[in-house]
Amino acid sequence: MLEIKNLYKSFGGIKAIDNVSLEIEKSSITALIGPNGAGKTTLFNLINGSIQPDSGTIKLGHTDITGYKPHQLFNLGILRTFQIAHEFSSLTVKDNLMMVPPNQIGESIINTWVFPKKILIEELEISKKADEVLDFLQLTHLANEYAGNLSGGQKKLLELGRTMMVKPKIILLDEVGAGVNRTLLNTIGDAILRLNKELNYTFCMIEHDIEFISKLCDPVIVMAEGSILMTDKISKVKENEKVVEVYLGKN
């Protein structure tokens, strides 16, 4: 699905990403963990085109996407959520979903005059899809609420819902559990599992909550100082002395 080979990225002489190679398999839920400063967010920024690598390659299937811009990667199906949700606070929850599909006919002023019927049909289809997403995420009761009034966890669910409005090939989740209470975190986790098992969604997630990771993820990739330390099941990761040393420091 997604293959990274010999990726490097430096900032002012500091190697943020140091010869990283990894694969994210189709229909997997892969965790990316490591202490602060390990390079996890930088790696996500490289994958989704926010920054460009110094060298190395990133491939989606057989397509070399190294150097692609975020909007190009969005159109290819690489979607990302953020640690701090990026909702449109002055729009309703449903409107936040309906604006996601790209290249809508009604975006052109000319088309509103020439193709009013096509626009209406498309809007009805998008509206139906948004209703299905809201139902899936148990947000139907908040459809007409302004997104800015949602709790932190509800905003994370909304971001996940926005990825469902298109056909994603891989979703990058950046600390989806940060600042979310345990009850809502379980709801988010259940939604991710359902998307994975029922719709074959592929996820790669940065996360610090080991309990949450244990419930969802296989495999787990551990980063430290810009490099890959190990890739394995969470049970093996927790037993690894090098991983414990990275998190807790040397005795």
C-alpha positions as CSV (number, residue, x, y, z in Angstrom):
1,M,0.0,0.0,0.0
2,L,2.4,2.7,1.2
3,E,6.2,2.1,1.0
4,I,8.9,4.4,2.3
5,K,12.5,3.8,1.4
6,N,15.7,5.5,2.8
7,L,13.9,8.7,3.8
8,Y,16.0,11.6,5.1
9,K,15.0,15.0,6.4
10,S,17.2,17.5,8.3
11,F,16.5,20.9,9.8
12,G,19.5,23.1,10.3
13,G,21.9,20.1,10.5
14,I,19.6,18.1,12.8
15,K,18.5,14.8,11.3
16,A,14.8,14.7,12.0
17,I,14.3,11.6,9.8
18,D,17.3,9.4,9.4
19,N,17.2,6.7,6.8
20,V,13.6,5.6,7.5
21,S,12.2,2.7,5.6
22,L,8.8,1.1,6.3
23,E,5.7,-0.4,4.7
24,I,2.0,0.2,5.7
25,E,0.0,-2.8,4.5
26,K,-3.4,-2.4,2.9
27,S,-6.4,-2.8,5.3
28,S,-4.0,-2.6,8.4
29,I,-4.1,-0.4,11.4
30,T,-0.5,0.6,12.0
31,A,0.6,2.5,15.1
32,L,3.6,4.8,15.0
33,I,4.9,5.4,18.5
34,G,8.0,6.9,20.2
35,P,9.0,9.6,22.7
36,N,8.6,13.3,21.9
37,G,11.1,14.3,19.3
38,A,11.3,10.9,17.7
39,G,10.3,12.2,14.3
40,K,6.7,10.8,14.1
41,T,5.0,14.1,13.2
42,T,7.8,15.0,10.8
43,L,7.3,11.6,9.1
44,F,3.5,12.3,8.8
45,N,4.3,15.7,7.3
46,L,6.6,14.1,4.7
47,I,3.9,11.5,3.8
48,N,1.2,14.0,3.3
49,G,3.4,16.5,1.4
50,S,3.5,19.3,4.0
51,I,7.3,19.2,3.7
52,Q,9.6,17.6,1.2
53,P,12.3,15.0,2.0
54,D,16.0,15.6,1.4
55,S,16.2,12.2,-0.2
56,G,14.5,8.9,-0.3
57,T,11.2,7.8,-1.9
58,I,7.5,7.5,-0.9
59,K,5.3,5.2,-3.0
60,L,1.5,4.6,-2.9
61,G,1.1,1.3,-4.6
62,H,3.2,1.5,-7.8
63,T,3.1,5.4,-7.9
64,D,6.1,7.4,-6.7
65,I,4.4,10.2,-4.8
66,T,7.7,11.8,-3.4
67,G,7.4,15.5,-3.7
68,Y,3.6,15.6,-4.3
69,K,1.7,18.5,-2.7
70,P,-1.0,17.9,0.0
71,H,-3.9,18.6,-2.5
72,Q,-2.5,16.1,-5.0
73,L,-2.2,13.5,-2.3
74,F,-5.7,14.2,-1.1
75,N,-7.0,13.5,-4.6
76,L,-5.0,10.2,-4.5
77,G,-6.7,9.2,-1.2
78,I,-4.1,10.1,1.4
79,L,-6.0,11.9,4.1
80,R,-4.8,13.2,7.5
81,T,-6.4,14.3,10.8
82,F,-4.6,16.4,13.3
83,Q,-3.8,16.4,17.1
84,I,-5.8,19.6,17.3
85,A,-9.0,19.2,15.2
86,H,-9.3,21.6,12.2
87,E,-13.1,22.0,12.0
88,F,-14.9,24.9,10.3
89,S,-16.3,26.3,13.5
90,S,-18.9,28.6,11.9
91,L,-20.5,25.8,9.8
92,T,-22.8,23.1,11.1
93,V,-21.5,19.5,11.6
94,K,-23.3,18.3,8.5
95,D,-22.0,21.2,6.4
96,N,-18.4,20.4,7.5
97,L,-19.0,17.0,5.9
98,M,-20.7,18.2,2.8
99,M,-17.9,20.5,1.8
100,V,-15.3,17.7,1.7
101,P,-15.9,16.0,-1.7
102,P,-13.8,17.8,-4.3
103,N,-14.7,19.3,-7.7
104,Q,-18.4,19.7,-6.9
105,I,-20.4,21.1,-9.8
106,G,-21.9,23.9,-7.8
107,E,-18.5,25.4,-7.0
108,S,-18.6,27.2,-10.4
109,I,-20.8,30.2,-10.6
110,I,-21.4,29.5,-14.3
111,N,-22.5,26.0,-13.5
112,T,-25.2,27.3,-11.2
113,W,-26.8,28.9,-14.3
114,V,-26.1,26.1,-16.8
115,F,-26.5,22.9,-14.7
116,P,-28.9,23.7,-11.9
117,K,-30.5,20.2,-12.0
118,K,-27.2,18.5,-11.9
119,I,-26.2,20.6,-8.9
120,L,-29.3,19.7,-7.1
121,I,-28.9,15.9,-7.8
122,E,-25.2,16.1,-6.6
123,E,-26.1,18.0,-3.5
124,L,-28.8,15.4,-2.6
125,E,-26.3,12.6,-3.1
126,I,-23.7,14.3,-0.9
127,S,-26.3,15.1,1.7
128,K,-27.4,11.5,1.8
129,K,-23.7,10.4,2.2
130,A,-23.3,12.9,5.1
131,D,-26.3,11.5,6.8
132,E,-24.9,8.0,6.5
133,V,-21.6,9.2,8.0
134,L,-23.3,11.0,10.9
135,D,-25.3,7.8,11.6
136,F,-22.2,5.7,11.5
137,L,-20.4,7.9,14.0
138,Q,-23.4,8.4,16.2
139,L,-23.4,12.2,15.5
140,T,-26.9,12.5,13.9
141,H,-28.2,14.4,16.9
142,L,-25.5,17.1,16.3
143,A,-26.0,17.4,12.6
144,N,-27.2,21.0,12.8
145,E,-24.9,22.1,15.7
146,Y,-22.1,24.5,14.9
147,A,-18.9,22.6,14.8
148,G,-17.2,25.1,17.0
149,N,-19.6,24.1,19.9
150,L,-18.5,20.5,19.9
151,S,-16.3,18.9,22.6
152,G,-12.7,17.9,21.7
153,G,-13.6,14.3,21.3
154,Q,-16.6,15.1,19.1
155,K,-14.4,17.2,16.9
156,K,-12.1,14.3,16.5
157,L,-15.1,12.2,15.4
158,L,-16.0,14.9,12.9
159,E,-12.5,14.9,11.4
160,L,-12.8,11.1,11.1
161,G,-16.2,11.6,9.4
162,R,-14.7,14.0,6.9
163,T,-12.3,11.3,5.7
164,M,-15.3,9.1,5.1
165,M,-16.8,11.6,2.6
166,V,-14.3,10.6,0.0
167,K,-12.7,7.2,-0.8
168,P,-9.5,7.2,1.2
169,K,-6.7,4.8,0.5
170,I,-4.9,5.5,3.7
171,I,-5.8,7.7,6.7
172,L,-3.1,9.3,8.9
173,L,-4.4,9.8,12.4
174,D,-2.3,12.2,14.5
175,E,-3.0,11.5,18.2
176,V,-6.7,11.0,17.8
177,G,-6.9,10.2,21.5
178,A,-5.2,13.4,22.8
179,G,-7.5,15.3,25.2
180,V,-10.4,12.9,24.7
181,N,-12.2,11.3,27.7
182,R,-12.2,7.5,27.9
183,T,-15.8,7.0,26.9
184,L,-15.5,9.0,23.7
185,L,-12.1,7.5,23.0
186,N,-13.8,4.1,23.0
187,T,-16.4,5.4,20.6
188,I,-13.6,6.7,18.3
189,G,-11.8,3.3,18.6
190,D,-14.9,1.4,17.8
191,A,-15.5,3.5,14.7
192,I,-11.9,3.0,13.5
193,L,-12.2,-0.8,14.0
194,R,-15.6,-0.9,12.1
195,L,-14.1,1.2,9.2
196,N,-11.2,-1.2,9.1
197,K,-13.1,-4.5,9.3
198,E,-16.3,-3.6,7.3
199,L,-14.9,-1.2,4.7
200,N,-11.2,-2.2,4.6
201,Y,-9.9,1.2,5.6
202,T,-6.2,1.5,6.1
203,F,-4.9,3.6,9.0
204,C,-1.6,4.7,10.3
205,M,-1.8,6.5,13.7
206,I,0.5,8.4,16.0
207,E,-0.6,7.6,19.5
208,H,0.7,7.6,23.0
209,D,-2.1,5.7,24.7
210,I,-0.8,2.1,24.9
211,E,-4.1,0.7,26.0
212,F,-5.8,2.3,23.0
213,I,-3.0,1.0,20.7
214,S,-3.3,-2.5,22.1
215,K,-7.0,-2.6,21.2
216,L,-6.6,-1.4,17.7
217,C,-3.1,-1.8,16.2
218,D,-1.0,-4.4,14.5
219,P,1.7,-3.8,13.7
220,V,3.4,-1.2,15.9
221,I,6.3,0.8,14.6
222,V,8.6,2.4,17.2
223,M,10.7,5.5,16.3
224,A,13.6,7.0,18.2
225,E,15.8,9.9,17.2
226,G,14.5,10.0,13.7
227,S,15.0,6.3,13.0
228,I,12.9,3.0,13.1
229,L,13.8,1.1,16.3
230,M,11.5,-1.9,15.7
231,T,8.3,-3.1,14.1
232,D,6.3,-5.8,15.7
233,K,3.1,-6.7,17.6
234,I,2.4,-4.5,20.7
235,S,3.1,-7.4,23.1
236,K,6.6,-7.8,21.7
237,V,7.1,-4.0,21.7
238,K,6.3,-3.7,25.4
239,E,8.8,-6.5,26.2
240,N,11.6,-5.0,24.2
241,E,14.4,-3.6,26.4
242,K,15.5,-1.0,23.9
243,V,12.0,0.4,23.7
244,V,11.7,0.6,27.5
245,E,15.1,2.3,27.6
246,V,14.0,4.9,25.0
247,Y,10.9,5.8,26.9
248,L,12.2,5.6,30.5
249,G,15.9,6.3,30.0
250,K,19.0,4.4,31.0
251,N,19.3,3.3,34.7
